[in-house]
Amino acid sequence: MGRIEGGGPLLREALERGEFALTAEVTPPRGGDPSRTLAAAAALRGLVHAINVTDGSRAVMRMSSLAVCRLLLDAGIEPVWQVTGRDRNRIALQADLLGAQALGIRNVLCLTGDPVKAGDQPEARPVHELESVRLLQLVQSFNQGIDPVKGELPDGGTSLFAGAAADPQTGSWSGLVSRVKRKQQAGARFLQTQMVMDPEALRRFVEEVSGPLGLPVLAGVFLLKSAKNALFINRVVPGASIPQAIIDRLAGASDPAAEGIAIAAEQVAAYRDIAQGVHLMAVKAEERIPAILQLAGIQPRPVPPLPAAVG
């Protein structure tokens, strides 16, 4: 694989070297105090290469993902800024992408966004002027120094490292193949998948779709807390399909939380031989991610010292 242009050093360089890359996910607070989110991310420093910050996931109000990404950088943690086209028109997206460049945020996961009707403010008006492919195209044009109106950016191109999402277990294989090709052509340099419960579906996706396109894949691993939690995820999360066998395993466990950790660790270990990394999602239970990685045999990495306090 050739050098990948742009991006924060840890994640990009791990993908360049063909290392098993790790990302995890945190959710911004529903309020103005980011301390819990930052603490959850800090506990993962040295365990993962970068931390994703969700952008209005499930169409629910949260603090700005861009702001949280900058706070993570201040804490010495590399972020992946998730940005959706659901809530912003192209002018707002252009402004935020240029702002990310100025703030030192390099990893950008370009998403369409969950439907507004799935959230807790269904009367809100979605925008969707740019969905994920056109958002990737915008990032690519900025990296090439292109101003969408005046021809050239006055200070040269940006260095944003763009990623995209994919669902290896989607019901439409031809649609998946077509969309991933379009995302790669639009400038995607890596893929993070939705939760994957079927290793063979992941293997087929890597061998037949992402591999030929040269796109490294981080397979989505979702921490399940109980059978009730799994049923809830199947009901409310678009595209989720947790097998009945896993639900039954959680239901029959004397300690469902520990069983969920064991299931996630088994998936991390299995996907290590298939994909180039994993993306860990443990909503409101990020403190369990270290146990997942330890059980999966993933060793912590040396990390640089934290940035010095100012003032």
Secondary structure in CASP SS format (residue, H / E / C, confidence):
PFRMAT SS
TARGET T0000
AUTHOR 0000-0000-0000
METHOD secondary structure of the structure
MODEL  1
M C 1.00
G C 1.00
R C 1.00
I C 1.00
E C 1.00
G C 1.00
G C 1.00
G C 1.00
P H 1.00
L H 1.00
L H 1.00
R H 1.00
E H 1.00
A H 1.00
L H 1.00
E H 1.00
R H 1.00
G C 1.00
E C 1.00
F C 1.00
A E 1.00
L E 1.00
T E 1.00
A E 1.00
E E 1.00
V E 1.00
T C 1.00
P C 1.00
P C 1.00
R C 1.00
G C 1.00
G C 1.00
D C 1.00
P C 1.00
S H 1.00
R H 1.00
T H 1.00
L H 1.00
A H 1.00
A H 1.00
A H 1.00
A H 1.00
A C 1.00
L C 1.00
R E 1.00
G C 1.00
L C 1.00
V E 1.00
H C 1.00
A E 1.00
I E 1.00
N E 1.00
V E 1.00
T C 1.00
D C 1.00
G C 1.00
S H 1.00
R H 1.00
A H 1.00
V C 1.00
M C 1.00
R C 1.00
M C 1.00
S C 1.00
S H 1.00
L H 1.00
A H 1.00
V H 1.00
C H 1.00
R H 1.00
L H 1.00
L H 1.00
L H 1.00
D H 1.00
A C 1.00
G C 1.00
I C 1.00
E C 1.00
P E 1.00
V E 1.00
W E 1.00
Q E 1.00
V E 1.00
T E 1.00
G C 1.00
R C 1.00
D C 1.00
R C 1.00
N C 1.00
R H 1.00
I H 1.00
A H 1.00
L H 1.00
Q H 1.00
A H 1.00
D H 1.00
L H 1.00
L H 1.00
G H 1.00
A H 1.00
Q H 1.00
A H 1.00
L H 1.00
G C 1.00
I C 1.00
R C 1.00
N E 1.00
V E 1.00
L E 1.00
C E 1.00
L E 1.00
T C 1.00
G C 1.00
D C 1.00
P C 1.00
V H 1.00
K H 1.00
A H 1.00
G C 1.00
D C 1.00
Q C 1.00
P C 1.00
E C 1.00
A C 1.00
R C 1.00
P C 1.00
V C 1.00
H C 1.00
E C 1.00
L C 1.00
E C 1.00
S H 1.00
V H 1.00
R H 1.00
L H 1.00
L H 1.00
Q H 1.00
L H 1.00
V H 1.00
Q H 1.00
S H 1.00
F H 1.00
N H 1.00
Q C 1.00
G C 1.00
I C 1.00
D C 1.00
P C 1.00
V C 1.00
K C 1.00
G C 1.00
E C 1.00
L C 1.00
P C 1.00
D C 1.00
G C 1.00
G C 1.00
T C 1.00
S C 1.00
L C 1.00
F E 1.00
A E 1.00
G E 1.00
A E 1.00
A E 1.00
A E 1.00
D C 1.00
P C 1.00
Q C 1.00
T C 1.00
G C 1.00
S C 1.00
W H 1.00
S H 1.00
G H 1.00
L H 1.00
V H 1.00
S H 1.00
R H 1.00
V H 1.00
K H 1.00
R H 1.00
K H 1.00
Q H 1.00
Q H 1.00
A C 1.00
G C 1.00
A C 1.00
R C 1.00
F E 1.00
L E 1.00
Q E 1.00
T E 1.00
Q E 1.00
M E 1.00
V C 1.00
M C 1.00
D C 1.00
P H 1.00
E H 1.00
A H 1.00
L H 1.00
R H 1.00
R H 1.00
F H 1.00
V H 1.00
E H 1.00
E H 1.00
V H 1.00
S H 1.00
G H 1.00
P H 1.00
L H 1.00
G C 1.00
L C 1.00
P C 1.00
V E 1.00
L E 1.00
A E 1.00
G E 1.00
V E 1.00
F E 1.00
L C 1.00
L C 1.00
K C 1.00
S C 1.00
A H 1.00
K H 1.00
N H 1.00
A H 1.00
L H 1.00
F H 1.00
I H 1.00
N H 1.00
R H 1.00
V H 1.00
V C 1.00
P C 1.00
G C 1.00
A C 1.00
S C 1.00
I C 1.00
P C 1.00
Q H 1.00
A H 1.00
I H 1.00
I H 1.00
D H 1.00
R H 1.00
L H 1.00
A H 1.00
G C 1.00
A C 1.00
S C 1.00
D C 1.00
P H 1.00
A H 1.00
A H 1.00
E H 1.00
G H 1.00
I H 1.00
A H 1.00
I H 1.00
A H 1.00
A H 1.00
E H 1.00
Q H 1.00
V H 1.00
A H 1.00
A H 1.00
Y H 1.00
R C 1.00
D C 1.00
I C 1.00
A C 1.00
Q C 1.00
G E 1.00
V E 1.00
H E 1.00
L E 1.00
M E 1.00
A C 1.00
V C 1.00
K C 1.00
A C 1.00
E H 1.00
E H 1.00
R H 1.00
I H 1.00
P H 1.00
A H 1.00
I H 1.00
L H 1.00
Q H 1.00
L H 1.00
A C 1.00
G C 1.00
I C 1.00
Q C 1.00
P C 1.00
R C 1.00
P C 1.00
V C 1.00
P C 1.00
P C 1.00
L C 1.00
P C 1.00
A C 1.00
A C 1.00
V C 1.00
G C 1.00
END
